[in-house]
Amino acid sequence: MNEAKKILVVDDDPYILMSLEFLMKKNGYNVMVARNGTEALDIVEKQLPEIVLLDIMMPDVDGYEICKRIKATKKLSHTKVVFMSAKTKEADIQKGYDLGAALYVTKPFSTRELVKQIADL
C-alpha cells in the first residue's frame, strides 16, 4: 500500500481549518494544520508536505510570501501549493499562479470539488 500523501492546511479561520482537516483525513491524506504563516513555514521545513492548502490573507506572513519561500527552497520544489482565498480579482489569482501555485480556489468553495481537484494534482 502506498503511503498517504502529506498535506498541510493553513488558515487562520478555525472553522475552515477544522472542516478541511476532517475532510482531508476522511479522504486518506496525512494531515497537518497551521493557524498562521509562521507555523506553516516551520511545519513545511520539517515535514516536507506534498501539498499545501494555503489561505492568502493571514495576520503574520501572507500566503503569497509562504508560496514564494516554498518555491525558493530546493527540498520543497516538488510541493504543490493550492491557494484558498476570498481574493477573487483576476490580478490576485494571476499573482498566485505566477508564484507557482498548482491551483487557486476562491472562497466560498465546494469541499467536494476541492477534494476532487487536489486528487487530480
Phi and psi in radians as a Rosetta constraint file:
Dihedral C 1 N 2 CA 2 C 2 CIRCULARHARMONIC -1.419 0.35
Dihedral N 2 CA 2 C 2 N 3 CIRCULARHARMONIC 2.642 0.35
Dihedral C 2 N 3 CA 3 C 3 CIRCULARHARMONIC -1.206 0.35
Dihedral N 3 CA 3 C 3 N 4 CIRCULARHARMONIC 2.503 0.35
Dihedral C 3 N 4 CA 4 C 4 CIRCULARHARMONIC -1.100 0.35
Dihedral N 4 CA 4 C 4 N 5 CIRCULARHARMONIC 2.435 0.35
Dihedral C 4 N 5 CA 5 C 5 CIRCULARHARMONIC -1.177 0.35
Dihedral N 5 CA 5 C 5 N 6 CIRCULARHARMONIC 2.418 0.35
Dihedral C 5 N 6 CA 6 C 6 CIRCULARHARMONIC -1.468 0.35
Dihedral N 6 CA 6 C 6 N 7 CIRCULARHARMONIC 2.240 0.35
Dihedral C 6 N 7 CA 7 C 7 CIRCULARHARMONIC -2.249 0.35
Dihedral N 7 CA 7 C 7 N 8 CIRCULARHARMONIC 2.351 0.35
Dihedral C 7 N 8 CA 8 C 8 CIRCULARHARMONIC -1.922 0.35
Dihedral N 8 CA 8 C 8 N 9 CIRCULARHARMONIC 2.187 0.35
Dihedral C 8 N 9 CA 9 C 9 CIRCULARHARMONIC -1.826 0.35
Dihedral N 9 CA 9 C 9 N 10 CIRCULARHARMONIC 2.156 0.35
Dihedral C 9 N 10 CA 10 C 10 CIRCULARHARMONIC -2.122 0.35
Dihedral N 10 CA 10 C 10 N 11 CIRCULARHARMONIC 2.009 0.35
Dihedral C 10 N 11 CA 11 C 11 CIRCULARHARMONIC -2.790 0.35
Dihedral N 11 CA 11 C 11 N 12 CIRCULARHARMONIC 2.468 0.35
Dihedral C 11 N 12 CA 12 C 12 CIRCULARHARMONIC -1.518 0.35
Dihedral N 12 CA 12 C 12 N 13 CIRCULARHARMONIC -0.050 0.35
Dihedral C 12 N 13 CA 13 C 13 CIRCULARHARMONIC -1.629 0.35
Dihedral N 13 CA 13 C 13 N 14 CIRCULARHARMONIC 1.967 0.35
Dihedral C 13 N 14 CA 14 C 14 CIRCULARHARMONIC -1.069 0.35
Dihedral N 14 CA 14 C 14 N 15 CIRCULARHARMONIC -0.503 0.35
Dihedral C 14 N 15 CA 15 C 15 CIRCULARHARMONIC -1.253 0.35
Dihedral N 15 CA 15 C 15 N 16 CIRCULARHARMONIC -0.759 0.35
Dihedral C 15 N 16 CA 16 C 16 CIRCULARHARMONIC -1.118 0.35
Dihedral N 16 CA 16 C 16 N 17 CIRCULARHARMONIC -0.760 0.35
Dihedral C 16 N 17 CA 17 C 17 CIRCULARHARMONIC -1.020 0.35
Dihedral N 17 CA 17 C 17 N 18 CIRCULARHARMONIC -0.853 0.35
Dihedral C 17 N 18 CA 18 C 18 CIRCULARHARMONIC -1.102 0.35
Dihedral N 18 CA 18 C 18 N 19 CIRCULARHARMONIC -0.814 0.35
Dihedral C 18 N 19 CA 19 C 19 CIRCULARHARMONIC -1.186 0.35
Dihedral N 19 CA 19 C 19 N 20 CIRCULARHARMONIC -0.676 0.35
Dihedral C 19 N 20 CA 20 C 20 CIRCULARHARMONIC -1.232 0.35
Dihedral N 20 CA 20 C 20 N 21 CIRCULARHARMONIC -0.639 0.35
Dihedral C 20 N 21 CA 21 C 21 CIRCULARHARMONIC -1.063 0.35
Dihedral N 21 CA 21 C 21 N 22 CIRCULARHARMONIC -0.826 0.35
Dihedral C 21 N 22 CA 22 C 22 CIRCULARHARMONIC -1.062 0.35
Dihedral N 22 CA 22 C 22 N 23 CIRCULARHARMONIC -0.841 0.35
Dihedral C 22 N 23 CA 23 C 23 CIRCULARHARMONIC -1.070 0.35
Dihedral N 23 CA 23 C 23 N 24 CIRCULARHARMONIC -0.789 0.35
Dihedral C 23 N 24 CA 24 C 24 CIRCULARHARMONIC -1.198 0.35
Dihedral N 24 CA 24 C 24 N 25 CIRCULARHARMONIC -0.679 0.35
Dihedral C 24 N 25 CA 25 C 25 CIRCULARHARMONIC -1.101 0.35
Dihedral N 25 CA 25 C 25 N 26 CIRCULARHARMONIC -0.744 0.35
Dihedral C 25 N 26 CA 26 C 26 CIRCULARHARMONIC -1.055 0.35
Dihedral N 26 CA 26 C 26 N 27 CIRCULARHARMONIC -0.512 0.35
Dihedral C 26 N 27 CA 27 C 27 CIRCULARHARMONIC -1.653 0.35
Dihedral N 27 CA 27 C 27 N 28 CIRCULARHARMONIC 0.268 0.35
Dihedral C 27 N 28 CA 28 C 28 CIRCULARHARMONIC 1.538 0.35
Dihedral N 28 CA 28 C 28 N 29 CIRCULARHARMONIC 0.180 0.35
Dihedral C 28 N 29 CA 29 C 29 CIRCULARHARMONIC -1.530 0.35
Dihedral N 29 CA 29 C 29 N 30 CIRCULARHARMONIC 2.660 0.35
Dihedral C 29 N 30 CA 30 C 30 CIRCULARHARMONIC -1.561 0.35
Dihedral N 30 CA 30 C 30 N 31 CIRCULARHARMONIC 1.853 0.35
Dihedral C 30 N 31 CA 31 C 31 CIRCULARHARMONIC -1.776 0.35
Dihedral N 31 CA 31 C 31 N 32 CIRCULARHARMONIC 2.353 0.35
Dihedral C 31 N 32 CA 32 C 32 CIRCULARHARMONIC -2.124 0.35
Dihedral N 32 CA 32 C 32 N 33 CIRCULARHARMONIC 2.642 0.35
Dihedral C 32 N 33 CA 33 C 33 CIRCULARHARMONIC -2.235 0.35
Dihedral N 33 CA 33 C 33 N 34 CIRCULARHARMONIC 2.625 0.35
Dihedral C 33 N 34 CA 34 C 34 CIRCULARHARMONIC -2.382 0.35
Dihedral N 34 CA 34 C 34 N 35 CIRCULARHARMONIC 2.396 0.35
Dihedral C 34 N 35 CA 35 C 35 CIRCULARHARMONIC -1.631 0.35
Dihedral N 35 CA 35 C 35 N 36 CIRCULARHARMONIC -0.104 0.35
Dihedral C 35 N 36 CA 36 C 36 CIRCULARHARMONIC -2.767 0.35
Dihedral N 36 CA 36 C 36 N 37 CIRCULARHARMONIC 3.047 0.35
Dihedral C 36 N 37 CA 37 C 37 CIRCULARHARMONIC -1.144 0.35
Dihedral N 37 CA 37 C 37 N 38 CIRCULARHARMONIC -0.668 0.35
Dihedral C 37 N 38 CA 38 C 38 CIRCULARHARMONIC -1.097 0.35
Dihedral N 38 CA 38 C 38 N 39 CIRCULARHARMONIC -0.819 0.35
Dihedral C 38 N 39 CA 39 C 39 CIRCULARHARMONIC -1.049 0.35
Dihedral N 39 CA 39 C 39 N 40 CIRCULARHARMONIC -0.753 0.35
Dihedral C 39 N 40 CA 40 C 40 CIRCULARHARMONIC -1.043 0.35
Dihedral N 40 CA 40 C 40 N 41 CIRCULARHARMONIC -0.820 0.35
Dihedral C 40 N 41 CA 41 C 41 CIRCULARHARMONIC -1.089 0.35
Dihedral N 41 CA 41 C 41 N 42 CIRCULARHARMONIC -0.667 0.35
Dihedral C 41 N 42 CA 42 C 42 CIRCULARHARMONIC -1.114 0.35
Dihedral N 42 CA 42 C 42 N 43 CIRCULARHARMONIC -0.835 0.35
Dihedral C 42 N 43 CA 43 C 43 CIRCULARHARMONIC -1.144 0.35
Dihedral N 43 CA 43 C 43 N 44 CIRCULARHARMONIC -0.756 0.35
Dihedral C 43 N 44 CA 44 C 44 CIRCULARHARMONIC -1.007 0.35
Dihedral N 44 CA 44 C 44 N 45 CIRCULARHARMONIC -0.784 0.35
Dihedral C 44 N 45 CA 45 C 45 CIRCULARHARMONIC -1.069 0.35
Dihedral N 45 CA 45 C 45 N 46 CIRCULARHARMONIC -0.726 0.35
Dihedral C 45 N 46 CA 46 C 46 CIRCULARHARMONIC -1.509 0.35
Dihedral N 46 CA 46 C 46 N 47 CIRCULARHARMONIC -0.642 0.35
Dihedral C 46 N 47 CA 47 C 47 CIRCULARHARMONIC -1.736 0.35
Dihedral N 47 CA 47 C 47 N 48 CIRCULARHARMONIC -0.319 0.35
Dihedral C 47 N 48 CA 48 C 48 CIRCULARHARMONIC 0.827 0.35
Dihedral N 48 CA 48 C 48 N 49 CIRCULARHARMONIC 1.103 0.35
Dihedral C 48 N 49 CA 49 C 49 CIRCULARHARMONIC -1.181 0.35
Dihedral N 49 CA 49 C 49 N 50 CIRCULARHARMONIC 2.677 0.35
Dihedral C 49 N 50 CA 50 C 50 CIRCULARHARMONIC -1.343 0.35
Dihedral N 50 CA 50 C 50 N 51 CIRCULARHARMONIC -0.567 0.35
Dihedral C 50 N 51 CA 51 C 51 CIRCULARHARMONIC -2.316 0.35
Dihedral N 51 CA 51 C 51 N 52 CIRCULARHARMONIC 2.428 0.35
Dihedral C 51 N 52 CA 52 C 52 CIRCULARHARMONIC -2.153 0.35
Dihedral N 52 CA 52 C 52 N 53 CIRCULARHARMONIC 2.051 0.35
Dihedral C 52 N 53 CA 53 C 53 CIRCULARHARMONIC -1.567 0.35
Dihedral N 53 CA 53 C 53 N 54 CIRCULARHARMONIC 2.065 0.35
Dihedral C 53 N 54 CA 54 C 54 CIRCULARHARMONIC -2.259 0.35
Dihedral N 54 CA 54 C 54 N 55 CIRCULARHARMONIC 2.133 0.35
Dihedral C 54 N 55 CA 55 C 55 CIRCULARHARMONIC -1.330 0.35
Dihedral N 55 CA 55 C 55 N 56 CIRCULARHARMONIC 2.609 0.35
Dihedral C 55 N 56 CA 56 C 56 CIRCULARHARMONIC -1.579 0.35
Dihedral N 56 CA 56 C 56 N 57 CIRCULARHARMONIC -0.848 0.35
Dihedral C 56 N 57 CA 57 C 57 CIRCULARHARMONIC -1.541 0.35
Dihedral N 57 CA 57 C 57 N 58 CIRCULARHARMONIC 1.822 0.35
Dihedral C 57 N 58 CA 58 C 58 CIRCULARHARMONIC -2.323 0.35
Dihedral N 58 CA 58 C 58 N 59 CIRCULARHARMONIC 2.742 0.35
Dihedral C 58 N 59 CA 59 C 59 CIRCULARHARMONIC -1.124 0.35
Dihedral N 59 CA 59 C 59 N 60 CIRCULARHARMONIC -0.571 0.35
Dihedral C 59 N 60 CA 60 C 60 CIRCULARHARMONIC -1.789 0.35
Dihedral N 60 CA 60 C 60 N 61 CIRCULARHARMONIC -1.411 0.35
Dihedral C 60 N 61 CA 61 C 61 CIRCULARHARMONIC -1.813 0.35
Dihedral N 61 CA 61 C 61 N 62 CIRCULARHARMONIC 2.187 0.35
Dihedral C 61 N 62 CA 62 C 62 CIRCULARHARMONIC -1.380 0.35
Dihedral N 62 CA 62 C 62 N 63 CIRCULARHARMONIC 2.879 0.35
Dihedral C 62 N 63 CA 63 C 63 CIRCULARHARMONIC -1.030 0.35
Dihedral N 63 CA 63 C 63 N 64 CIRCULARHARMONIC -0.641 0.35
Dihedral C 63 N 64 CA 64 C 64 CIRCULARHARMONIC -1.044 0.35
Dihedral N 64 CA 64 C 64 N 65 CIRCULARHARMONIC -0.781 0.35
Dihedral C 64 N 65 CA 65 C 65 CIRCULARHARMONIC -1.141 0.35
Dihedral N 65 CA 65 C 65 N 66 CIRCULARHARMONIC -0.702 0.35
Dihedral C 65 N 66 CA 66 C 66 CIRCULARHARMONIC -1.087 0.35
Dihedral N 66 CA 66 C 66 N 67 CIRCULARHARMONIC -0.788 0.35
Dihedral C 66 N 67 CA 67 C 67 CIRCULARHARMONIC -1.058 0.35
Dihedral N 67 CA 67 C 67 N 68 CIRCULARHARMONIC -0.775 0.35
Dihedral C 67 N 68 CA 68 C 68 CIRCULARHARMONIC -0.977 0.35
Dihedral N 68 CA 68 C 68 N 69 CIRCULARHARMONIC -0.809 0.35
Dihedral C 68 N 69 CA 69 C 69 CIRCULARHARMONIC -1.176 0.35
Dihedral N 69 CA 69 C 69 N 70 CIRCULARHARMONIC -0.681 0.35
Dihedral C 69 N 70 CA 70 C 70 CIRCULARHARMONIC -1.067 0.35
Dihedral N 70 CA 70 C 70 N 71 CIRCULARHARMONIC -0.844 0.35
Dihedral C 70 N 71 CA 71 C 71 CIRCULARHARMONIC -1.191 0.35
Dihedral N 71 CA 71 C 71 N 72 CIRCULARHARMONIC -0.397 0.35
Dihedral C 71 N 72 CA 72 C 72 CIRCULARHARMONIC -1.523 0.35
Dihedral N 72 CA 72 C 72 N 73 CIRCULARHARMONIC -0.116 0.35
Dihedral C 72 N 73 CA 73 C 73 CIRCULARHARMONIC -1.754 0.35
Dihedral N 73 CA 73 C 73 N 74 CIRCULARHARMONIC 2.047 0.35
Dihedral C 73 N 74 CA 74 C 74 CIRCULARHARMONIC -0.928 0.35
Dihedral N 74 CA 74 C 74 N 75 CIRCULARHARMONIC -0.817 0.35
Dihedral C 74 N 75 CA 75 C 75 CIRCULARHARMONIC -1.225 0.35
Dihedral N 75 CA 75 C 75 N 76 CIRCULARHARMONIC -0.148 0.35
Dihedral C 75 N 76 CA 76 C 76 CIRCULARHARMONIC -1.908 0.35
Dihedral N 76 CA 76 C 76 N 77 CIRCULARHARMONIC 0.107 0.35
Dihedral C 76 N 77 CA 77 C 77 CIRCULARHARMONIC -1.048 0.35
Dihedral N 77 CA 77 C 77 N 78 CIRCULARHARMONIC -0.434 0.35
Dihedral C 77 N 78 CA 78 C 78 CIRCULARHARMONIC -1.410 0.35
Dihedral N 78 CA 78 C 78 N 79 CIRCULARHARMONIC -0.224 0.35
Dihedral C 78 N 79 CA 79 C 79 CIRCULARHARMONIC -1.154 0.35
Dihedral N 79 CA 79 C 79 N 80 CIRCULARHARMONIC 2.261 0.35
Dihedral C 79 N 80 CA 80 C 80 CIRCULARHARMONIC -1.616 0.35
Dihedral N 80 CA 80 C 80 N 81 CIRCULARHARMONIC 2.232 0.35
Dihedral C 80 N 81 CA 81 C 81 CIRCULARHARMONIC -1.816 0.35
Dihedral N 81 CA 81 C 81 N 82 CIRCULARHARMONIC 2.243 0.35
Dihedral C 81 N 82 CA 82 C 82 CIRCULARHARMONIC -2.063 0.35
Dihedral N 82 CA 82 C 82 N 83 CIRCULARHARMONIC 1.964 0.35
Dihedral C 82 N 83 CA 83 C 83 CIRCULARHARMONIC -1.401 0.35
Dihedral N 83 CA 83 C 83 N 84 CIRCULARHARMONIC 2.411 0.35
Dihedral C 83 N 84 CA 84 C 84 CIRCULARHARMONIC -2.167 0.35
Dihedral N 84 CA 84 C 84 N 85 CIRCULARHARMONIC 2.022 0.35
Dihedral C 84 N 85 CA 85 C 85 CIRCULARHARMONIC -2.610 0.35
Dihedral N 85 CA 85 C 85 N 86 CIRCULARHARMONIC 2.682 0.35
Dihedral C 85 N 86 CA 86 C 86 CIRCULARHARMONIC -1.467 0.35
Dihedral N 86 CA 86 C 86 N 87 CIRCULARHARMONIC -0.102 0.35
Dihedral C 86 N 87 CA 87 C 87 CIRCULARHARMONIC -1.346 0.35
Dihedral N 87 CA 87 C 87 N 88 CIRCULARHARMONIC 1.906 0.35
Dihedral C 87 N 88 CA 88 C 88 CIRCULARHARMONIC -1.924 0.35
Dihedral N 88 CA 88 C 88 N 89 CIRCULARHARMONIC 0.017 0.35
Dihedral C 88 N 89 CA 89 C 89 CIRCULARHARMONIC -1.174 0.35
Dihedral N 89 CA 89 C 89 N 90 CIRCULARHARMONIC 2.512 0.35
Dihedral C 89 N 90 CA 90 C 90 CIRCULARHARMONIC -0.933 0.35
Dihedral N 90 CA 90 C 90 N 91 CIRCULARHARMONIC -0.699 0.35
Dihedral C 90 N 91 CA 91 C 91 CIRCULARHARMONIC -1.122 0.35
Dihedral N 91 CA 91 C 91 N 92 CIRCULARHARMONIC -0.676 0.35
Dihedral C 91 N 92 CA 92 C 92 CIRCULARHARMONIC -1.161 0.35
Dihedral N 92 CA 92 C 92 N 93 CIRCULARHARMONIC -0.761 0.35
Dihedral C 92 N 93 CA 93 C 93 CIRCULARHARMONIC -1.125 0.35
Dihedral N 93 CA 93 C 93 N 94 CIRCULARHARMONIC -0.781 0.35
Dihedral C 93 N 94 CA 94 C 94 CIRCULARHARMONIC -1.061 0.35
Dihedral N 94 CA 94 C 94 N 95 CIRCULARHARMONIC -0.713 0.35
Dihedral C 94 N 95 CA 95 C 95 CIRCULARHARMONIC -1.051 0.35
Dihedral N 95 CA 95 C 95 N 96 CIRCULARHARMONIC -0.727 0.35
Dihedral C 95 N 96 CA 96 C 96 CIRCULARHARMONIC -1.005 0.35
Dihedral N 96 CA 96 C 96 N 97 CIRCULARHARMONIC -0.839 0.35
Dihedral C 96 N 97 CA 97 C 97 CIRCULARHARMONIC -1.196 0.35
Dihedral N 97 CA 97 C 97 N 98 CIRCULARHARMONIC -0.644 0.35
Dihedral C 97 N 98 CA 98 C 98 CIRCULARHARMONIC -1.088 0.35
Dihedral N 98 CA 98 C 98 N 99 CIRCULARHARMONIC -0.557 0.35
Dihedral C 98 N 99 CA 99 C 99 CIRCULARHARMONIC -1.401 0.35
Dihedral N 99 CA 99 C 99 N 100 CIRCULARHARMONIC -0.091 0.35
Dihedral C 99 N 100 CA 100 C 100 CIRCULARHARMONIC 1.903 0.35
Dihedral N 100 CA 100 C 100 N 101 CIRCULARHARMONIC 0.238 0.35
Dihedral C 100 N 101 CA 101 C 101 CIRCULARHARMONIC -1.130 0.35
Dihedral N 101 CA 101 C 101 N 102 CIRCULARHARMONIC 2.501 0.35
Dihedral C 101 N 102 CA 102 C 102 CIRCULARHARMONIC -1.455 0.35
Dihedral N 102 CA 102 C 102 N 103 CIRCULARHARMONIC -0.430 0.35
Dihedral C 102 N 103 CA 103 C 103 CIRCULARHARMONIC -2.761 0.35
Dihedral N 103 CA 103 C 103 N 104 CIRCULARHARMONIC 2.568 0.35
Dihedral C 103 N 104 CA 104 C 104 CIRCULARHARMONIC -2.300 0.35
Dihedral N 104 CA 104 C 104 N 105 CIRCULARHARMONIC 1.991 0.35
Dihedral C 104 N 105 CA 105 C 105 CIRCULARHARMONIC -1.970 0.35
Dihedral N 105 CA 105 C 105 N 106 CIRCULARHARMONIC 2.234 0.35
Dihedral C 105 N 106 CA 106 C 106 CIRCULARHARMONIC -1.579 0.35
Dihedral N 106 CA 106 C 106 N 107 CIRCULARHARMONIC 2.468 0.35
Dihedral C 106 N 107 CA 107 C 107 CIRCULARHARMONIC -1.496 0.35
Dihedral N 107 CA 107 C 107 N 108 CIRCULARHARMONIC 2.551 0.35
Dihedral C 107 N 108 CA 108 C 108 CIRCULARHARMONIC -1.288 0.35
Dihedral N 108 CA 108 C 108 N 109 CIRCULARHARMONIC 2.616 0.35
Dihedral C 108 N 109 CA 109 C 109 CIRCULARHARMONIC -2.263 0.35
Dihedral N 109 CA 109 C 109 N 110 CIRCULARHARMONIC 2.827 0.35
Dihedral C 109 N 110 CA 110 C 110 CIRCULARHARMONIC -1.440 0.35
Dihedral N 110 CA 110 C 110 N 111 CIRCULARHARMONIC 2.140 0.35
Dihedral C 110 N 111 CA 111 C 111 CIRCULARHARMONIC -1.125 0.35
Dihedral N 111 CA 111 C 111 N 112 CIRCULARHARMONIC -0.630 0.35
Dihedral C 111 N 112 CA 112 C 112 CIRCULARHARMONIC -1.088 0.35
Dihedral N 112 CA 112 C 112 N 113 CIRCULARHARMONIC -0.752 0.35
Dihedral C 112 N 113 CA 113 C 113 CIRCULARHARMONIC -1.124 0.35
Dihedral N 113 CA 113 C 113 N 114 CIRCULARHARMONIC -0.716 0.35
Dihedral C 113 N 114 CA 114 C 114 CIRCULARHARMONIC -1.065 0.35
Dihedral N 114 CA 114 C 114 N 115 CIRCULARHARMONIC -0.798 0.35
Dihedral C 114 N 115 CA 115 C 115 CIRCULARHARMONIC -1.036 0.35
Dihedral N 115 CA 115 C 115 N 116 CIRCULARHARMONIC -0.742 0.35
Dihedral C 115 N 116 CA 116 C 116 CIRCULARHARMONIC -1.099 0.35
Dihedral N 116 CA 116 C 116 N 117 CIRCULARHARMONIC -0.792 0.35
Dihedral C 116 N 117 CA 117 C 117 CIRCULARHARMONIC -1.132 0.35
Dihedral N 117 CA 117 C 117 N 118 CIRCULARHARMONIC -0.679 0.35
Dihedral C 117 N 118 CA 118 C 118 CIRCULARHARMONIC -1.186 0.35
Dihedral N 118 CA 118 C 118 N 119 CIRCULARHARMONIC -0.671 0.35
Dihedral C 118 N 119 CA 119 C 119 CIRCULARHARMONIC -1.093 0.35
Dihedral N 119 CA 119 C 119 N 120 CIRCULARHARMONIC -0.487 0.35
Dihedral C 119 N 120 CA 120 C 120 CIRCULARHARMONIC -1.446 0.35
Dihedral N 120 CA 120 C 120 N 121 CIRCULARHARMONIC -0.137 0.35
